[in-house]
Amino acid sequence: MILGRESGHGSWASELRGMLRQAEDFVDDFVIRAYGQTEKDRKDVIAEFGKELQNINSRISEILNRRPPVETPLMLEEIQQLLRSNFVYDEEKETDLVSCMLNYINLPYDLKLSLLFCRVFLGRYGERIDGLVRVLVAASLVQEKPGELMEDKAQENIDKLISLGMLEELEDHWDHFKVPSPYLELSISVMKADHFFMSTVNSDSMVPPTARHVSIHDADNTIPNTNSFLHSLVVSAKDGLSEASSDCLRNVLHNAKLLRVLNLKNTKLKNLPNEVGQLLNLRYLGVTHSKLNELPESISNLRNLQTLDISWSGYEFELSNGVLNLAQLKHLKMYRPMDDNEIRVPQGISRLRNLQTLEGIYAGGGIAKELGVMNQLRSLEVRCVSDDHANELYFSVMKLSMLRKLSLNVEKGRGRGRGRRRRSYKYENSILPCLESFSPPPLLQTLELKGRLIEMPLWLGSMENLTKLYMCYSQLSENLTTILQFLPNLKYLQMAEAYKGRRMEKEFFRAGGFPKLEYLDISSDDLVEWTKIEEGALPCLKQLSIYYCMELMLLPEGLQHVTTLQILDMWCVHEDLIRRLSPNGGPENYKIKHIPLVKYRGDMSHGFWSRQPPQ
C-alpha cells in the first residue's frame, strides 16, 4: 500500500502506521506517568514500559514480514485510482499529479511527514523558514544524528523540499514559503486517504477521531473538540475568537495530554488557560497576535518545551520567573511592533543553557552581561539599546561565536510628525551608541541596525558571511553602498530611511556591484533623484521595492539593463512617477517594460495602472 488506502497489497502498510502511532502514544503516556512518581512506582512503570517495547518490536517485525513486492505498473495504477477518486478527471492535470505523486513516494519517510506537516502549519499565507524549522523539530519529524543540531537537520529537509519544488518562496514575501500546486492538492488528498492529518477552514467542523495533527484556518467562532490522541493543533483565527473560546480551549487542553505542538495565531486571547501547564509533552507553544499580558504560573511545568513564541502580545506583557524552569527551551520569541516597548526578562536568563533564539528583550539591568555566557545563541534581538549598557552589550555579543542573526534597536526619542515621518522623527535624536567599538561575530548572516548612525561602520565591509542587511532610520548623509556593494554573499538589502540625501547617482550602484543581491528595498522621505545604475551592476536582482518615496520623480537610467529583475513593487510613490512609467504611453516605460510583474499600490491604483502579471 502506497498511500494508506486499504487494498490486498496495502493492509500491511496501514497496520504498520497504526502500530507506529500506538508506539508513539505509548512513549508519550510513559513520560506523563513517570513524572512525579515515587522511586518504587517509577521502577514499576519502567519495567512495564520495557516489556511493552519488546511486544511492539515483535509486532512490527511480523507486519514487515508480510510486505509484498510492489511493481511499478501496479503502483501507477493505484496512484491513478486515488487521483481519480479525489479530482475531476483532467488528462493534463492527472499527468502532472502522477509525476508529483511518484516524487512524493520516493521521498524518505521523514520528508514525507515534513511536507504534509508544512501543509498543515503553513495554511494559506506561508511561513518563514525559521518558523518551519522550529515546528518540525518540536513535532519530532526530524531524525536526530549524533553531533548535529536538530534545527540544522530540519533546515536540510526544508532545503531538499525546496530544491524538489515541493516548497516555493512567496513572490512578494522574502523568506516566506508555501506548498505550491499541484503538491498542495496532492497533500490534501494524501491527508484524507491516510487520516493522519486533517485541515479545515471552519472551526465548527467535526475533527475525525483518528486525526493526530489538526489545522484550522480562518476560524471565526470557537475551537472544536478534539480527540485525546492529538499531537498538533494549529488554530489561525480570521479576526479573533469569541469570548467562549477560552472555555473551549480549556476543554481541548484538558483532553489532549499528548499534545506536542500548540500554535494559536490571531486569536486575540486575553488569558491562556492554566491547563496548558498539564501538557508535559508540549514542545512548541505559540500564542501570537494576542492580548496576553502574562502567562499562567503553570507554564513552569513544561520541562520539555523547546519553543515559546509570544510575539505581538499585549502592550503590558511581563515575563515571570517561571520561564527559568523551562530547562529544554531553545527559542524564546517576543517580537513587538516597532513602536511598542521591549520585554524585560528575569535575571538568571543565562541559566537556560539550550537557548538558541532570544528576541525582543531589554539588555539593561545586568542582562547584557549575562548574554556573554550564552554561547549557544544563534539569534538575538535587543530593544532599547542605550548608552548605559551599550558597551557591555557589544562586548558580550562579540563572544557569541555561534550567532547567525543580530538585531539592535536603539531606544527611541519622543515626538510627533506627519504620516511616514512620524516614525522616523522618533529616531532623529536616537543614535545607536558606541558602534565604532563593535566587531561582529564571524558567522553572522543577518544584521538589523535600527537607529541613527553618525557614520557608516567600517566593519560592515568585512562581513563576508552576511546575506541579509536591514538598515532602518540610519539617516546617513554619505553613500552607504560604498562599503556594501562588494560584500560577496549579500542577497537582501533594506534601506529604510537609511539615506537622507536627495540624490543617488551612479556611484551607488557600480558595474559589478552587489554581485549576489536578489532583493533591494528602498524607502526615503528625502530622495528626489535616482539618476543612474551602471550597466553590469546588480547582476542577480530579482525584486526591487520602492516604498514611501513621495518625492522621487524618476527611476534610474540603466534599470532596463537589469535583465534578471522579475518584480517591481511600488507603494506610496509620487503620481508623476507612475504616469511616466505607465504602459499607456508613459515616456519612462522603456525602463521597466522587461519586468514580468509590476505592482503599484497607491491613490492611482484603480483604473490607471493597467499592467497585469502574466497568466
Phi and psi in degrees as a GROMACS rama.xvg file:
@    title "Ramachandran Plot"
@    xaxis  label "Phi"
@    yaxis  label "Psi"
@TYPE xy
-94.2802  -41.4883  ILE-2
-115.455  1.13353  LEU-3
100.894  1.61332  GLY-4
-85.8864  145.814  ARG-5
-71.7059  135.25  GLU-6
-161.89  171.089  SER-7
-59.6203  -35.5397  GLY-8
-86.6651  -8.59654  HIS-9
-115.938  -4.91662  GLY-10
-63.0371  -30.4176  SER-11
-61.9672  -37.8168  TRP-12
-69.2443  -41.1447  ALA-13
-62.8149  -42.2232  SER-14
-62.4248  -41.6575  GLU-15
-64.0821  -45.4599  LEU-16
-59.2986  -45.3824  ARG-17
-60.7508  -39.8776  GLY-18
-65.207  -41.9275  MET-19
-66.0565  -36.6631  LEU-20
-66.4977  -41.0903  ARG-21
-61.747  -41.0103  GLN-22
-62.8623  -42.551  ALA-23
-62.2819  -44.1296  GLU-24
-64.6066  -36.7314  ASP-25
-63.94  -41.5035  PHE-26
-64.051  -44.6101  VAL-27
-62.2596  -41.3453  ASP-28
-64.5913  -36.1522  ASP-29
-62.0036  -41.7345  PHE-30
-60.9247  -42.5989  VAL-31
-67.2355  -44.6558  ILE-32
-67.8239  -35.4028  ARG-33
-73.8207  -20.8057  ALA-34
-70.3168  123.496  TYR-35
80.5713  7.3456  GLY-36
-78.191  156.801  GLN-37
-71.5844  166.684  THR-38
-60.7488  -43.444  GLU-39
-65.6685  -46.5077  LYS-40
-63.6976  -36.0505  ASP-41
-65.8315  -37.4656  ARG-42
-63.7676  -39.5097  LYS-43
-64.9682  -41.6671  ASP-44
-64.4207  -40.3871  VAL-45
-66.4296  -41.8993  ILE-46
-62.8324  -43.1762  ALA-47
-63.4332  -37.6084  GLU-48
-63.7418  -45.5391  PHE-49
-63.3926  -39.3495  GLY-50
-64.2376  -42.2606  LYS-51
-68.2379  -34.647  GLU-52
-61.3494  -38.997  LEU-53
-63.7249  -40.7285  GLN-54
-62.7014  -42.6054  ASN-55
-61.8033  -43.4102  ILE-56
-61.2029  -41.9779  ASN-57
-65.6225  -41.0054  SER-58
-69.1011  -35.7347  ARG-59
-66.8717  -42.6829  ILE-60
-60.8807  -41.2833  SER-61
-62.5436  -42.4774  GLU-62
-64.5644  -44.8532  ILE-63
-64.4715  -31.2901  LEU-64
-67.0416  -17.216  ASN-65
-93.7836  4.66621  ARG-66
-71.2309  121.214  ARG-67
-86.3992  159.606  PRO-68
-68.7778  142.686  PRO-69
-114.081  119.374  VAL-70
-90.5761  150.373  GLU-71
-56.9882  -44.7882  THR-72
-58.7576  -40.5881  PRO-73
-64.4249  -40.3476  LEU-74
-60.2814  -47.7075  MET-75
-63.4103  -39.8159  LEU-76
-63.2001  -42.7429  GLU-77
-66.4068  -38.6303  GLU-78
-60.6815  -46.3073  ILE-79
-63.1309  -38.6107  GLN-80
-62.3329  -42.5985  GLN-81
-63.3652  -45.7169  LEU-82
-64.7415  -41.2086  LEU-83
-70.4757  -20.9454  ARG-84
-83.5599  -12.2817  SER-85
-115.858  -15.1023  ASN-86
-133.456  151.315  PHE-87
-65.5924  135.432  VAL-88
-63.885  128.674  TYR-89
-149.068  113.51  ASP-90
-58.5594  -46.4637  GLU-91
-65.6487  -44.2463  GLU-92
-65.4731  -38.3449  LYS-93
-63.9181  -38.4552  GLU-94
-60.2586  -43.8473  THR-95
-63.9529  -42.7869  ASP-96
-67.048  -38.6435  LEU-97
-61.9167  -43.1589  VAL-98
-61.2774  -44.0909  SER-99
-64.9642  -39.3755  CYS-100
-63.4572  -41.2107  MET-101
-62.7626  -40.1069  LEU-102
-60.2305  -42.446  ASN-103
-64.4179  -44.3721  TYR-104
-61.9497  -34.5297  ILE-105
-79.2713  -3.78788  ASN-106
-71.732  146.54  LEU-107
-59.8802  155.754  PRO-108
-58.6656  -40.7683  TYR-109
-66.7055  -30.7538  ASP-110
-73.2263  -35.0463  LEU-111
-57.9695  -50.3564  LYS-112
-63.0621  -38.3471  LEU-113
-61.7253  -42.617  SER-114
-63.5688  -47.1035  LEU-115
-64.7199  -38.6911  LEU-116
-69.0915  -34.4659  PHE-117
-59.8177  -40.2915  CYS-118
-61.318  -42.5988  ARG-119
-67.1202  -44.7996  VAL-120
-77.7907  -35.5983  PHE-121
-71.4692  -36.7559  LEU-122
65.4611  -142.506  GLY-123
-91.9638  -21.7265  ARG-124
-113.304  8.10443  TYR-125
80.4604  174.656  GLY-126
-156.39  153.555  GLU-127
-70.9172  152.656  ARG-128
-60.4773  -42.1448  ILE-129
-63.1918  -32.1738  ASP-130
-66.3859  -41.3176  GLY-131
-63.1118  -41.281  LEU-132
-58.0494  -48.5285  VAL-133
-63.3529  -41.6294  ARG-134
-74.1862  -33.4591  VAL-135
-65.1989  -39.5237  LEU-136
-66.5539  -44.6322  VAL-137
-63.5822  -34.5933  ALA-138
-81.8644  4.70653  ALA-139
58.8838  39.3176  SER-140
-100.671  11.2461  LEU-141
-119.974  130.718  VAL-142
-80.3745  119.965  GLN-143
-74.806  139.223  GLU-144
-122.128  139.843  LYS-145
-57.2996  132.921  PRO-146
79.3623  4.32624  GLY-147
-121.121  132.848  GLU-148
-66.4854  137.294  LEU-149
-58.9102  -36.0128  MET-150
-63.9064  -35.9765  GLU-151
-67.0423  -39.2255  ASP-152
-67.0423  -40.9824  LYS-153
-62.7028  -40.445  ALA-154
-62.4174  -39.2218  GLN-155
-62.9206  -42.6476  GLU-156
-62.8948  -43.0464  ASN-157
-64.2247  -41.8103  ILE-158
-60.7096  -37.4784  ASP-159
-65.0579  -42.7535  LYS-160
-64.4145  -35.9853  LEU-161
-67.4325  -44.1849  ILE-162
-64.5158  -28.2911  SER-163
-86.5118  -1.09268  LEU-164
78.8299  12.9636  GLY-165
-87.2706  -17.5265  MET-166
-127.917  143.987  LEU-167
-139.369  152.495  GLU-168
-76.3912  138.82  GLU-169
-66.3275  138.476  LEU-170
-67.6809  -25.2959  GLU-171
-118.716  15.3909  ASP-172
-135.426  107.406  HIS-173
-59.0514  130.833  TRP-174
69.5857  16.1424  ASP-175
-107.828  138.991  HIS-176
-129.274  155.911  PHE-177
-140.64  166.135  LYS-178
-86.3543  117.661  VAL-179
-82.2111  162.405  PRO-180
-73.9351  141.677  SER-181
-89.2133  0.13598  PRO-182
-65.368  -25.4466  TYR-183
-62.2371  -51.9315  LEU-184
-63.7707  -39.507  GLU-185
-62.6488  -45.2871  LEU-186
-63.2307  -37.3034  SER-187
-63.2633  -44.1867  ILE-188
-66.3488  -37.4635  SER-189
-66.5847  -39.6193  VAL-190
-57.7203  -46.9865  MET-191
-64.0433  -41.9346  LYS-192
-66.4738  -34.9021  ALA-193
-92.3304  -19.5771  ASP-194
56.3553  28.643  HIS-195
-102.138  -33.4391  PHE-196
-118.268  157.499  PHE-197
-150.177  132.267  MET-198
-131.96  138.167  SER-199
-146.443  159.15  THR-200
-110.066  6.62545  VAL-201
-128.948  119.867  ASN-202
-69.3754  -11.5748  SER-203
-88.1153  -3.71855  ASP-204
-67.6952  151.462  SER-205
-79.0009  130.189  MET-206
-86.5641  124.426  VAL-207
-57.6461  143.804  PRO-208
-65.7224  -18.0033  PRO-209
-92.9928  -4.44477  THR-210
-68.4346  128.906  ALA-211
-101.692  -29.8407  ARG-212
-127.692  112  HIS-213
-114.523  131.413  VAL-214
-126.488  126.073  SER-215
-124.401  115.777  ILE-216
-113.547  146.377  HIS-217
59.8505  35.9934  ASP-218
-63.0642  135.197  ALA-219
-126.29  11.0823  ASP-220
-133.26  -98.013  ASN-221
-134.841  -177.415  THR-222
-93.0581  128.97  ILE-223
-73.5858  160.739  PRO-224
-68.4341  145.513  ASN-225
-128.935  173.214  THR-226
-86.8858  167.621  ASN-227
-77.9271  -6.77958  SER-228
-95.3165  6.959  PHE-229
-62.9378  132.448  LEU-230
-108.03  -29.5595  HIS-231
-140.472  136.814  SER-232
-135.5  119.396  LEU-233
-118.003  120.916  VAL-234
-124.585  120.774  VAL-235
-119.398  112.873  SER-236
-86.3589  150.125  ALA-237
-70.0058  -48.787  LYS-238
-151.509  55.6891  ASP-239
82.0802  165.314  GLY-240
-107.092  165.947  LEU-241
-70.1504  168.793  SER-242
-61.5631  -29.5745  GLU-243
-76.255  -6.19875  ALA-244
-64.4104  -30.7925  SER-245
-62.9211  -41.179  SER-246
-65.784  -41.415  ASP-247
-61.3661  -43.8955  CYS-248
-64.4155  -37.7544  LEU-249
-60.0424  -42.5262  ARG-250
-65.2814  -42.1854  ASN-251
-60.6225  -46.9838  VAL-252
-66.8728  -33.1446  LEU-253
-65.1989  -34.7408  HIS-254
-87.1871  -30.2332  ASN-255
-93.7195  67.1467  ALA-256
-69.4266  -18.4577  LYS-257
-92.1027  4.19843  LEU-258
-60.885  131.521  LEU-259
-109.917  -33.3405  ARG-260
-125.518  122.993  VAL-261
-129.163  113.081  LEU-262
-128.687  111.656  ASN-263
-115.885  114.224  LEU-264
-113.642  132.515  LYS-265
57.6115  28.6677  ASN-266
-79.6106  -21.9753  THR-267
58.9227  32.281  LYS-268
-63.356  140.077  LEU-269
-92.3679  -25.4619  LYS-270
-140.143  143.349  ASN-271
-101.417  124.743  LEU-272
-55.0368  144.958  PRO-273
-62.4949  -21.7443  ASN-274
-62.745  -16.3977  GLU-275
-59.8315  -27.416  VAL-276
-71.3408  -8.29375  GLY-277
-88.52  -6.97132  GLN-278
-85.647  77.0228  LEU-279
-68.6568  -17.6336  LEU-280
-91.9189  -3.02467  ASN-281
-63.2315  126.672  LEU-282
-107.733  -26.8907  ARG-283
-133.531  121.481  TYR-284
-127.196  111.723  LEU-285
-120.004  122.543  GLY-286
-131.377  87.7014  VAL-287
-109.662  154.073  THR-288
52.7671  55.9587  HIS-289
-118.39  -178.482  SER-290
-113.302  21.4099  LYS-291
-65.7661  136.522  LEU-292
-114.474  -5.3194  ASN-293
-161.025  162.919  GLU-294
-105.036  151.17  LEU-295
-64.2251  151.781  PRO-296
-60.7379  -27.8715  GLU-297
-66.1607  -9.6371  SER-298
-58.6627  -26.3226  ILE-299
-67.8132  -12.4964  SER-300
-78.034  -13.4222  ASN-301
-82.3969  72.0861  LEU-302
-68.9043  -16.4985  ARG-303
-99.8222  0.98738  ASN-304
-64.5009  129.393  LEU-305
-105.137  -35.4565  GLN-306
-127.683  129.124  THR-307
-124.728  110.054  LEU-308
-116.299  107.732  ASP-309
-121.065  36.4546  ILE-310
-64.675  149.084  SER-311
57.7051  46.4529  TRP-312
-90.0583  -167.637  SER-313
-63.2781  161.98  GLY-314
-68.7401  -21.5584  TYR-315
-116.602  31.6314  GLU-316
-64.1192  136.654  PHE-317
-128.09  138.386  GLU-318
-98.5646  120.371  LEU-319
-83.446  171.03  SER-320
-65.8714  -16.7607  ASN-321
-58.9336  -25.8259  GLY-322
-65.3573  -22.6807  VAL-323
-69.8889  -13.4652  LEU-324
-85.7269  -5.47619  ASN-325
-84.1341  77.5833  LEU-326
-63.865  -27.2243  ALA-327
-93.5947  3.4721  GLN-328
-62.5295  127.704  LEU-329
-109.686  -31.4224  LYS-330
-134.409  116.812  HIS-331
-118.479  104.16  LEU-332
-111.167  124.505  LYS-333
-137.976  45.9269  MET-334
-61.319  141.987  TYR-335
-127.251  153.487  ARG-336
-55.5145  150.48  PRO-337
-62.6837  -22.0196  MET-338
-93.3841  1.62865  ASP-339
-93.5934  165.402  ASP-340
-84.4869  174.299  ASN-341
-77.308  171.599  GLU-342
-111.193  131.127  ILE-343
-91.1261  123.824  ARG-344
-92.0046  152.342  VAL-345
-69.9163  149.491  PRO-346
-62.4781  142.378  GLN-347
100.518  7.42252  GLY-348
-59.6391  -24.4267  ILE-349
-70.2171  -8.86677  SER-350
-67.8139  -20.6752  ARG-351
-79.7063  84.4471  LEU-352
-70.8366  -17.1436  ARG-353
-93.6534  -1.33543  ASN-354
-65.8374  123.049  LEU-355
-107.747  -28.3027  GLN-356
-124.969  127.984  THR-357
-141.68  105.716  LEU-358
-130.066  135.651  GLU-359
96.5757  17.6457  GLY-360
-97.0531  161.894  ILE-361
-101.194  132.509  TYR-362
-99.7096  5.26187  ALA-363
-75.8328  -179.527  GLY-364
65.8439  28.7873  GLY-365
92.7318  -8.26463  GLY-366
-68.178  -34.3905  ILE-367
-56.8681  -41.0547  ALA-368
-67.8725  -39.8033  LYS-369
-60.4346  -35.9055  GLU-370
-58.1977  -28.1853  LEU-371
-65.4035  -18.2806  GLY-372
-104.658  3.75286  VAL-373
-93.1912  68.2277  MET-374
-66.8572  -16.1099  ASN-375
-85.3289  -5.56201  GLN-376
-61.784  134.321  LEU-377
-114.244  -26.378  ARG-378
-136.925  127.844  SER-379
-138.762  125.129  LEU-380
-122.775  123.172  GLU-381
-117.212  129.363  VAL-382
-102.341  158.018  ARG-383
54.8071  47.9427  CYS-384
-68.8546  130.21  VAL-385
-140.716  171.539  SER-386
-57.7118  -32.6744  ASP-387
-70.3302  -16.3786  ASP-388
-137.631  4.43933  HIS-389
-61.1037  -47.8526  ALA-390
-62.1389  -42.1416  ASN-391
-65.5067  -38.9289  GLU-392
-62.051  -49.9472  LEU-393
-62.3937  -39.135  TYR-394
-61.2906  -40.779  PHE-395
-68.2111  -44.0377  SER-396
-61.463  -36.8712  VAL-397
-64.6901  -16.7977  MET-398
-84.908  -14.4606  LYS-399
-83.1441  83.7904  LEU-400
-69.2335  -18.7979  SER-401
-92.9863  -2.51867  MET-402
-65.6331  129.387  LEU-403
-110.569  -26.1646  ARG-404
-136.471  132.088  LYS-405
-138.547  131.324  LEU-406
-127.739  124.866  SER-407
-119.9  118.578  LEU-408
-118.799  123.968  ASN-409
-71.6226  155.545  VAL-410
-68.9082  124.665  GLU-411
-80.712  151.758  LYS-412
-82.3873  -175.331  GLY-413
-123.059  144.417  ARG-414
169.674  176.798  GLY-415
-122.599  147.493  ARG-416
-147.588  -177.029  GLY-417
-110.115  137.043  ARG-418
54.4127  -131.294  GLY-419
-61.1601  -31.1102  ARG-420
-68.898  -19.4813  ARG-421
-56.7759  -42.1473  ARG-422
-71.3243  -46.8672  ARG-423
-66.5213  -28.417  SER-424
-59.9849  -36.9063  TYR-425
-64.946  -17.2867  LYS-426
-101.674  -1.87031  TYR-427
-61.3315  -36.5156  GLU-428
-111.214  18.8363  ASN-429
-110.684  95.4484  SER-430
-97.0571  131.613  ILE-431
-65.6613  111.885  LEU-432
-80.1881  151.419  PRO-433
61.2406  22.8584  CYS-434
-66.755  -22.7413  LEU-435
-64.7527  -21.899  GLU-436
-90.9417  -0.896124  SER-437
-90.2887  146.831  PHE-438
-135.866  122.097  SER-439
-71.047  148.204  PRO-440
-58.4345  147.864  PRO-441
-66.8705  -27.1073  PRO-442
-95.5259  7.50345  LEU-443
-61.8045  127.905  LEU-444
-111.942  -29.2501  GLN-445
-126.39  130.039  THR-446
-135.185  129.95  LEU-447
-122.566  123.659  GLU-448
-117.558  114.596  LEU-449
-120.332  107.782  LYS-450
145.758  164.575  GLY-451
-70.1772  140.218  ARG-452
-115.329  139.1  LEU-453
-72.8894  -40.51  ILE-454
-151.978  162.835  GLU-455
-68.6469  124.159  MET-456
-62.7138  126.031  PRO-457
-66.7429  -28.7729  LEU-458
-66.5916  -15.4173  TRP-459
-60.0978  -34.1365  LEU-460
-69.6448  -11.7109  GLY-461
-104.036  7.393  SER-462
-87.732  82.0226  MET-463
-69.092  -23.5884  GLU-464
-92.7448  -1.29467  ASN-465
-68.4546  125.236  LEU-466
-112.911  -26.1303  THR-467
-133.921  131.853  LYS-468
-135.053  123.896  LEU-469
-113.957  116.896  TYR-470
-117.403  109.933  MET-471
-120.931  125.913  CYS-472
61.6442  29.8554  TYR-473
-68.1586  -34.5122  SER-474
54.4536  46.8822  GLN-475
-83.9618  144.146  LEU-476
-90.0234  -23.4291  SER-477
-85.0651  165.151  GLU-478
-74.3331  103.939  ASN-479
-74.1795  -17.6275  LEU-480
-78.7823  -11.2489  THR-481
-55.935  -39.6213  THR-482
-84.7718  -32.775  ILE-483
-85.169  -30.3095  LEU-484
-73.3184  -6.15421  GLN-485
-113.895  17.2953  PHE-486
-66.8219  126.801  LEU-487
-73.1176  -22.4546  PRO-488
-122.994  9.70458  ASN-489
-68.6259  121.344  LEU-490
-110.723  -25.4273  LYS-491
-133.42  129.437  TYR-492
-135.146  122.568  LEU-493
-113.861  124.59  GLN-494
-117.863  91.8478  MET-495
-104.332  105.083  ALA-496
54.1285  32.3075  GLU-497
-83.767  -27.5987  ALA-498
-121.98  124.965  TYR-499
-104.384  10.2778  LYS-500
-74.6243  165.704  GLY-501
-95.5559  -14.67  ARG-502
-130.814  137.333  ARG-503
-116.137  119.56  MET-504
-108.892  -173.638  GLU-505
-61.5675  -21.6483  LYS-506
-64.5304  -20.8177  GLU-507
-72.1428  -31.0159  PHE-508
-137.293  84.3372  PHE-509
-81.1001  159.45  ARG-510
-57.013  129.641  ALA-511
84.8565  -5.68119  GLY-512
-74.9346  150.532  GLY-513
51.3844  64.3139  PHE-514
-63.7593  -25.4366  PRO-515
-120.209  7.69962  LYS-516
-65.873  128.159  LEU-517
-112.027  -27.4192  GLU-518
-131.756  127.523  TYR-519
-129.729  119.961  LEU-520
-114.706  128.572  ASP-521
-130.045  129.989  ILE-522
-138.5  139.506  SER-523
-162.407  129.789  SER-524
-73.3181  -22.913  ASP-525
-101.289  -21.8753  ASP-526
-67.1521  124.234  LEU-527
-111.681  -39.8099  VAL-528
-128.288  130.845  GLU-529
-122.89  101.836  TRP-530
-83.2941  -43.9143  THR-531
-159.257  145.948  LYS-532
-115.415  124.79  ILE-533
-66.9489  142.115  GLU-534
-63.1064  131.46  GLU-535
101.191  -9.41357  GLY-536
-81.0348  156.62  ALA-537
52.5226  54.6727  LEU-538
-70.5024  -11.6628  PRO-539
-121.099  9.90742  CYS-540
-63.2614  128.318  LEU-541
-104.066  -37.5145  LYS-542
-139.113  131.255  GLN-543
-117.438  122.208  LEU-544
-117.568  128.27  SER-545
-122.705  111.917  ILE-546
-120.068  139.079  TYR-547
52.3507  38.6752  TYR-548
-102.67  72.2227  CYS-549
-73.917  -14.2305  MET-550
-98.7913  -10.5689  GLU-551
-74.8873  125.748  LEU-552
-107.264  -20.4984  MET-553
-139.143  141.724  LEU-554
-85.2779  156.6  LEU-555
-71.4685  146.646  PRO-556
-64.5055  138.522  GLU-557
102.636  -12.7875  GLY-558
-61.6258  -30.0517  LEU-559
-66.127  -16.6921  GLN-560
-89.5917  -7.19491  HIS-561
-84.4578  81.2617  VAL-562
-76.5961  -12.8392  THR-563
-82.8897  -8.6278  THR-564
-66.8537  125.331  LEU-565
-107.14  -29.1684  GLN-566
-136.59  129.719  ILE-567
-116.253  117.814  LEU-568
-117.408  117.808  ASP-569
-119.9  133.754  MET-570
-141.132  120.876  TRP-571
56.4629  62.35  CYS-572
-117.961  172.017  VAL-573
-67.8386  141.385  HIS-574
-61.2949  -32.832  GLU-575
-65.6306  -34.1321  ASP-576
-64.1235  -42.0299  LEU-577
-65.8059  -40.7479  ILE-578
-61.523  -41.0541  ARG-579
-67.872  -29.609  ARG-580
-90.9694  -7.84866  LEU-581
-57.3003  138.3  SER-582
-70.9121  -7.62521  PRO-583
-95.3804  56.6921  ASN-584
92.5978  10.7709  GLY-585
-66.0685  131.382  GLY-586
-66.8708  -19.5842  PRO-587
-102.238  7.90494  GLU-588
-62.9208  -25.2962  ASN-589
-60.1352  -22.3729  TYR-590
-73.9522  -22.1128  LYS-591
-125.77  0.500297  ILE-592
-67.9151  -15.5809  LYS-593
-83.9516  -6.82269  HIS-594
-85.926  122.399  ILE-595
-61.5526  -37.1733  PRO-596
-128.851  116.152  LEU-597
-116.324  123.7  VAL-598
-119.91  137.138  LYS-599
-134.879  127.598  TYR-600
-124.227  118.65  ARG-601
175.702  -166.683  GLY-602
-63.2653  -24.0146  ASP-603
-103.31  17.4112  MET-604
-62.8552  -36.693  SER-605
-90.9483  121.004  HIS-606
80.8929  0.19634  GLY-607
-114.444  -49.5666  PHE-608
-86.4915  107.157  TRP-609
-97.2886  -3.76556  SER-610
-67.6103  122.89  ARG-611
-111.544  146.993  GLN-612
-66.0381  150.306  PRO-613
-64.1192  145.222  PRO-614
